[in-house]
């Protein structure tokens, strides 16, 4: 140690301390959270129960963990259309609930969240209009105007709409 200058030792020790602090900052931390119980007013239990426990003939439940699995939209649309047009059930007799989690939660966020947190970049989602990382939720907006009431013609674009907005118009409930 007699040949090592003190300044080099102090600089090396400070650098090691900074590297250690940075490494500790990168470790997973416990996140603060609270349990949302049915008795909590934020839960809106009565409203939730009215939606999910209404008297229906068919219930569909989808789990959606991966945002890049866009096939789910066509599956939901096909389930709705099949029940209504193939089996002749009134639309109000079919209940569809989609539980999003993991990366799929981002599909339920608005455009402001997508822009602010650069979700397209973070999740590897490209905007088909720009070819760049998405700065908007590309799954939300419907290109079909909302009709006053569901159309009688099953060939109407309303029944082909696989956007979240279009599916929500048909009563699909997205839980995050």
N, C-alpha and C positions, 0 to 999 in steps of 0.2 A: 504494500500500500504506500510505501514511502515515495514511489515514483509517480503516484496519481495526484494531480493537483486537487485541492479542496473544491474549487469552483466546479470542476467536472463532476465530482462526487455529488455536490449539492444539486447541480442541473440534472444529473441522472436520477437522483432520488425524487426530485420534483416531477420529472417526466414520468417516472414509474407511478407516482401517486396520482397524477392526472390520468394516466392510462387505466389505473385501477378504478378510479372514480367513474370514468367513462364506461368501463365494462360493467360496473355495478348498475349504472343508469340504464344499460341495455337489458338487464335481467327483467323477467316478468315481475310486475308488482301486483299486489292485491288491489282490486278495484272496489270502490265504495258502491254499494247497491242496497236496495231494500226490497223486502218481499212485498209484492202487491197482492193483497188479500181481498176476497170479495167484499169485505166490510169497509175497505178503503174507498172513499168517495171518488178517487181518481180512476178506480176500476170500472165504474159505471156498470155494476153487476146486472141491474135490471135490464138495461139496454142490451147488454151482451146476451143475456138469457133469452130475451125476446127474439133476437136474431137467430141464435144457434139452436134453440129448442122449440122452434115453431113446428106445427104439425105439417109434415111433408111426406111425400111418398118415397122419394129417393134422396139419399145424402151421399155426396162425394166429398172425400177428404184427400187432399194432396199435400205431401211434404215436399218442400222445395229448398234444398240446401245450397245449390250451386247456380249462381247467376248465369253462367254460360250455357246452362241446359234450357234453352228457349223452346224445346219441344213440348214443355209443359203447357204452353199457351194453346197449342193445337189440340192437345189431349183434353184440356178443359172445354174448349169450344166443341169438340166432337162429343164429349159427354153430355153437354147441354143440348146440342142439336139432336143427338140420338134419342135422348129421353123425350124430347118434345116432338120430333117429327117421325121417328121410327116407332116409338111406343105410344105416342099420342097423349103424353102427360101434359097438362097445363104447365107453363113455365114456372108459375108460383109453387108448384109441387116438387120442384127440384132445388135442393140446397147444395151449394158448392162452397167449401171452405178451403183456403190454401194457407198452410202454415209455412211462412218463409223463415229461414234462419241462416246463419253463417253468411256467406257472400250474397245470397239471394235477398237478404233484407234490403240491400241497396236499391233493388228494383222498385221498392215502395217509397223511396225518398223523392222529394221534388227536385226540380231543376236547380234551385238555389243551392241545395245541399251538394248536388253533383258538381256544380261549378266551384263552390267554396272549398270543398275537400278534394277536388280533382279525382273523383271516384273512377272515372274512365281510365285515367293513368294508373291509379292504384290497383284496379281490378283487371287491367288489360282489355278494356272494352273500347272498341273503335266505333265512332259515329259513322254510319253508312253514308251520310250526306257529305261529310268532310274528309273522311279517311283518317282523321286524327283521333287521339284519345277523346272519348265522349265527355263533354262538359254539360250534358243534359241527360235526362233519363230517357233513353231511346225506346223503352218499353211502355212508357206511360200513355202518351197522347194518341188519341184515336184520329184516324184520317176520315172517319165516317161521322157526319154531323149527327147529333143526338136527335132521334125522332121524338115527336110528341108522345107516341105510344108505340109499342113493338109492332113492326110491319106484319101484315098478313102473308105477304109473299116470302116464302122460305128462301128464295134466291136473292133477297135483299142483302146488301153488304153488311147490314147490322148483324146478321147471323154468321158472317165470316170474320168479323172483327176479333182479332186476338190480342189487341192492346189491353193493358191493365184497365184503362179507362172504359173501353168497350165492354170488357168482361164484368167490371164493376156495375155498369149500367144494367147488366142482365142479372144482377143480384149476387155475383161472386164476392165473397168476403175474404180479404187478404189480411192475415194476422202476422204481425212481426214480433 
